[in-house]
Amino acid sequence: MQFLNGITLLLVYQLIGEITVRLLGVPIPGPVLGMVMLFVTLMIRGKAPESVDQASTALLSHLSLLFVPAGVGMMAHFGRIADEWLPITLALLLSTVITMVATALIMQVTTRWFAKPLAEKEGGDE
Amino acid sequence: MNEPGLQDIWVYLSASPLLGLTITLVAYGLAYRLYLKTNSNPLANPVVTSVAMLIILLLATGTSYSDYFEGGQFVHFLLGPATVALAVPLYQQFSRLRQLWLPVTISLFCGVVIAAGSSIGLARLLGGSTEIQMSLAPKSATAPVAMGISEKIGGLPSLTAVLVVITGITGAVLGTKLFEWIRVRDDTARGIAMGVAAHGIGTARAFQVSSQMGAFSGLAMALSAFATALLVPWLVDLLEAWIPA
């Protein structure tokens, strides 16, 4: 029952998000607005209910599965990808590498500049 | 397939969502097992192997993508509620986030602008059509967000979905190697970069490295979904004004 309540609540927030986006003509996708509204609700309530926690853990722990049907969609775009394979593959690969490297370096440098030193020590390396 | 019995079963199955849904879950289950067998080698990313298995299967049986998607859409649909669900890790990490709000804000803003700007710029430089450039622009955001933006700025949403998946896989496969290479060892910075560049697929990978990296990657993915939705349409207008295609 907990899980069902949680997933229902997530769907209700998504629905409210989709409706609001359409009513107000805001340029952001419905699920994103739903996420913001759920976040605000959690902040106001001061804790995440067990049901929402369960449903979100279940969905997020198998997040890669949810991308599989979209990935299979590649077969419907083989022609287009073959036509423009060079700009698509190079732009995608280089841009992803550049974004990842730049963001990591910017985060590392700005953390040293601005953040209060964190007391805890982490053993993050594999 | 000469007996009418088998033929009938095939006709029934290919018209019902049951087959598409089941093969998606079975393929992912197999791919995930393979991934664990290789000690979570990023090259054996379960999205890559399951997508490859499914495409080969569909091509071999002559099944069209739209027939497959009758069933696949149930899994695909869950990307929406999963995006809403990101509010929970965001809320749980809020105290860390508040401590780091300035570096996180700066990194996110730069990351999102670099992701969209570099993909439009590189695709244009390499002679890609406007449609391709616009389909690539939101590629680092999570699928439902990227598809929505792509539609707004003149890309092909279904092509964007594919590019989003390939971007996520690229990030998940290359991520840890890249971070070692540029000597970023802090899991907070690694997580933020993974989430900004490679959304959910990168986040799934980040959780395998450490829970802290995963949490920050999820956080970055949630915030950059929001930032991409706000910034990318504006960035596209700006680029159009500066460098006419």
Contacts between the chains, C-beta under 8 A, distances in Angstrom:
chain1	res1	chain2	res2	distance
A	7	B	81	6.7
A	10	B	81	4.2
A	10	B	84	4.8
A	10	B	85	5.6
A	11	B	81	5.7
A	13	B	84	5.0
A	13	B	87	8.0
A	14	B	80	5.2
A	14	B	81	5.7
A	14	B	83	7.7
A	14	B	84	5.0
A	17	B	84	7.2
A	27	B	152	6.8
A	27	B	229	6.9
A	27	B	230	7.4
A	27	B	233	5.9
A	28	B	148	8.0
A	28	B	226	7.1
A	28	B	229	3.9
A	28	B	230	6.4
A	29	B	83	8.0
A	29	B	144	6.1
A	29	B	145	4.9
A	29	B	148	3.7
A	29	B	149	7.2
A	29	B	225	7.9
A	29	B	229	5.7
A	30	B	80	7.7
A	30	B	148	7.8
A	31	B	79	7.8
A	31	B	80	4.7
A	31	B	81	7.6
A	31	B	83	3.8
A	31	B	84	5.6
A	31	B	144	5.3
A	31	B	145	7.0
A	32	B	83	6.5
A	32	B	145	5.7
A	32	B	225	5.4
A	32	B	226	5.4
A	32	B	229	5.4
A	34	B	83	7.3
A	34	B	84	4.3
A	35	B	83	5.7
A	35	B	84	4.9
A	35	B	85	7.8
A	35	B	86	5.4
A	35	B	87	4.8
A	35	B	90	7.7
A	35	B	222	6.3
A	35	B	225	7.5
A	35	B	226	7.5
A	36	B	87	7.5
A	36	B	226	6.7
A	38	B	84	5.7
A	38	B	87	3.8
A	38	B	88	7.8
A	39	B	87	4.0
A	39	B	90	5.6
A	39	B	91	5.9
A	42	B	87	6.3
A	42	B	88	7.2
A	42	B	91	4.2
A	43	B	91	6.7
A	43	B	94	7.4
A	48	B	88	5.4
A	48	B	91	5.9
A	48	B	92	6.9
A	52	B	85	8.0
A	52	B	88	6.2
A	53	B	88	6.1
A	55	B	81	7.9
A	55	B	85	6.7
A	56	B	85	3.5
A	56	B	86	7.7
A	56	B	87	7.7
A	56	B	88	4.0
A	56	B	89	7.5
A	57	B	88	7.7
A	59	B	78	6.4
A	59	B	81	6.2
A	59	B	82	4.4
A	59	B	85	4.8
A	60	B	82	6.3
A	60	B	85	5.7
A	60	B	86	7.3
A	60	B	88	7.9
A	60	B	89	7.0
A	60	B	203	7.9
A	60	B	218	6.8
A	61	B	207	8.0
A	63	B	82	6.2
A	63	B	200	4.1
A	63	B	201	7.5
A	63	B	203	6.4
A	63	B	204	5.3
A	64	B	45	7.7
A	64	B	46	5.9
A	64	B	47	5.0
A	64	B	168	8.0
A	64	B	200	6.7
A	64	B	201	5.3
A	64	B	204	4.4
A	65	B	24	7.9
A	65	B	25	7.8
A	65	B	28	4.9
A	65	B	46	7.8
A	65	B	75	6.5
A	66	B	75	5.9
A	66	B	76	6.9
A	66	B	78	5.2
A	66	B	79	4.9
A	66	B	82	5.9
A	66	B	143	7.8
A	66	B	200	7.2
A	67	B	47	5.7
A	67	B	79	7.5
A	67	B	143	6.2
A	67	B	164	7.5
A	67	B	165	5.0
A	67	B	168	6.5
A	67	B	200	6.5
A	67	B	201	5.9
A	68	B	24	5.7
A	68	B	27	7.3
A	68	B	28	5.8
A	68	B	47	6.2
A	68	B	50	5.3
A	68	B	51	6.0
A	68	B	54	7.1
A	68	B	72	7.5
A	68	B	75	6.6
A	69	B	24	6.2
A	69	B	68	7.7
A	69	B	69	6.3
A	69	B	72	3.3
A	69	B	73	6.8
A	69	B	75	5.3
A	69	B	76	4.2
A	70	B	76	6.1
A	70	B	79	7.9
A	70	B	143	5.5
A	70	B	161	3.9
A	70	B	162	6.5
A	70	B	164	6.9
A	70	B	165	5.4
A	71	B	47	6.0
A	71	B	50	7.9
A	71	B	51	3.9
A	71	B	162	6.7
A	71	B	165	4.0
A	71	B	166	7.8
A	72	B	24	8.0
A	72	B	51	5.6
A	72	B	54	4.9
A	72	B	55	5.9
A	72	B	58	7.2
A	72	B	65	6.7
A	72	B	68	6.5
A	72	B	69	8.0
A	72	B	72	6.5
A	73	B	65	6.2
A	73	B	69	7.7
A	73	B	158	5.7
A	73	B	161	5.7
A	73	B	162	5.1
A	74	B	51	7.0
A	74	B	55	6.7
A	74	B	162	4.8
A	74	B	165	7.8
A	74	B	166	7.9
A	75	B	55	5.0
A	75	B	58	6.5
A	75	B	59	6.9
A	75	B	65	5.4
A	76	B	65	4.2
A	76	B	66	7.8
A	76	B	158	6.8
A	77	B	158	7.1
A	77	B	159	5.2
A	77	B	162	5.7
A	80	B	156	7.9
A	80	B	159	6.5
A	81	B	162	7.8
A	84	B	128	5.5
A	84	B	129	6.6
A	84	B	132	5.3
A	86	B	126	5.8
A	86	B	127	7.6
A	87	B	122	7.5
A	87	B	123	4.7
A	87	B	126	3.8
A	87	B	127	5.9
A	87	B	128	3.2
A	87	B	132	6.1
A	88	B	123	7.3
A	88	B	128	6.8
A	88	B	132	6.2
A	88	B	136	7.2
A	88	B	163	7.4
A	90	B	122	6.5
A	90	B	126	5.7
A	91	B	118	7.8
A	91	B	119	5.3
A	91	B	122	3.8
A	91	B	123	4.0
A	91	B	126	6.2
A	91	B	128	6.6
A	91	B	136	5.8
A	92	B	119	6.8
A	92	B	136	6.4
A	92	B	139	6.6
A	92	B	163	6.3
A	92	B	166	6.1
A	92	B	167	6.0
A	92	B	170	6.9
A	93	B	170	6.1
A	94	B	118	7.1
A	94	B	122	5.7
A	95	B	115	6.5
A	95	B	118	4.2
A	95	B	119	4.1
A	95	B	122	5.7
A	95	B	136	7.5
A	95	B	139	7.6
A	96	B	115	7.8
A	96	B	139	7.8
A	96	B	140	7.2
A	96	B	167	5.3
A	96	B	170	4.7
A	96	B	171	5.6
A	96	B	174	7.6
A	96	B	197	5.6
A	96	B	198	6.9
A	97	B	170	7.8
A	97	B	174	6.6
A	97	B	178	6.6
A	98	B	114	6.4
A	98	B	118	5.1
A	99	B	111	5.9
A	99	B	114	5.1
A	99	B	115	4.2
A	99	B	118	6.6
A	99	B	140	6.2
A	99	B	193	7.8
A	99	B	196	6.6
A	99	B	197	4.2
A	100	B	171	6.1
A	100	B	174	7.4
A	100	B	175	6.4
A	100	B	178	5.7
A	100	B	193	5.0
A	100	B	194	7.1
A	100	B	196	7.8
A	100	B	197	4.1
A	100	B	198	7.1
A	101	B	178	6.0
A	101	B	182	5.6
A	101	B	193	7.7
A	102	B	110	6.7
A	102	B	111	6.9
A	102	B	114	5.2
A	103	B	107	5.4
A	103	B	108	8.0
A	103	B	110	6.8
A	103	B	111	3.7
A	103	B	114	7.2
A	103	B	192	6.3
A	103	B	193	4.1
A	103	B	196	4.8
A	103	B	197	6.4
A	104	B	178	7.7
A	104	B	179	6.0
A	104	B	182	6.5
A	104	B	184	4.3
A	104	B	189	5.1
A	104	B	190	6.2
A	104	B	192	7.4
A	104	B	193	3.7
A	105	B	182	6.3
A	105	B	184	6.7
A	106	B	106	6.5
A	106	B	107	4.8
A	106	B	110	5.2
A	106	B	111	7.3
A	107	B	103	5.9
A	107	B	104	7.4
A	107	B	107	4.1
A	107	B	184	7.9
A	107	B	188	7.1
A	107	B	189	4.0
A	107	B	192	4.8
A	107	B	193	6.4
A	108	B	184	5.3
A	108	B	186	6.2
A	108	B	189	4.5
A	110	B	102	6.9
A	110	B	103	3.7
A	110	B	106	5.1
A	110	B	107	6.3
A	111	B	100	6.6
A	111	B	103	4.6
A	111	B	186	7.1
A	111	B	188	6.9
A	111	B	189	6.6
A	113	B	103	7.5
A	114	B	102	4.5
A	114	B	103	5.4
A	115	B	99	6.4
A	115	B	100	5.4
A	115	B	102	7.6
A	115	B	103	5.9
A	116	B	99	6.6
A	118	B	99	7.4
A	122	B	186	7.8
A	122	B	187	6.0
A	122	B	210	7.7
A	122	B	212	6.3
A	124	B	185	6.8
A	124	B	186	7.0
A	124	B	187	3.6
A	124	B	190	7.5
A	124	B	209	7.3
A	124	B	210	5.1
A	124	B	212	6.5
A	124	B	213	6.5
A	125	B	185	6.2
A	126	B	176	7.1
A	126	B	209	6.1
